[in-house]
Amino acid sequence: MASDGDSSLTPLAQDAVDALATAVPANESFGYDRAYSILAEAEGLDKPAADDILERLLSRGYLYEVDGSLRLTDS
């Protein structure tokens, strides 16, 4: 995951990456439902807001998707 002065993410998106990284063991895939649950609990996001954040994280390379499962990229 990019960090260290990388301003390409909003603070909320960075908080979402941190919440996902804390909740999901390294190198483990997870589904959208689990991501929604994590983001709802950690950041108070509803599904549409979580979708927006997940899309941003996917487009910026913080997450990748394979066969409907998400994974965090290596830091």
C-alpha positions, 0 to 999 in steps of 0.5 A, spaced: 500 500 500 502 506 498 503 511 503 509 516 506 507 522 503 502 519 497 497 524 497 493 521 492 488 518 497 483 522 501 483 522 509 477 517 509 480 513 503 486 512 507 482 510 513 479 505 509 485 502 507 488 502 514 481 499 517 481 493 511 489 492 513 487 491 520 481 487 519 484 482 514 490 478 515 496 479 510 495 475 503 488 473 505 482 475 500 475 477 502 469 479 499 465 485 498 460 483 503 466 483 508 469 489 506 462 493 507 462 490 514 469 492 516 468 499 513 461 500 516 464 498 523 470 502 522 468 508 518 461 508 519 460 508 511 453 505 508 454 501 502 454 506 497 459 510 500 463 504 501 462 502 494 465 509 492 471 508 497 472 501 494 472 503 487 477 509 489 482 504 492 481 499 486 483 504 481 489 507 485 492 500 486 491 499 493 486 493 492 485 488 486 480 484 485 480 477 482 474 473 481 470 477 485 475 477 491 478 483 493 486 483 496 490 488 499 496 490 495 503 489 498 506 495 501 
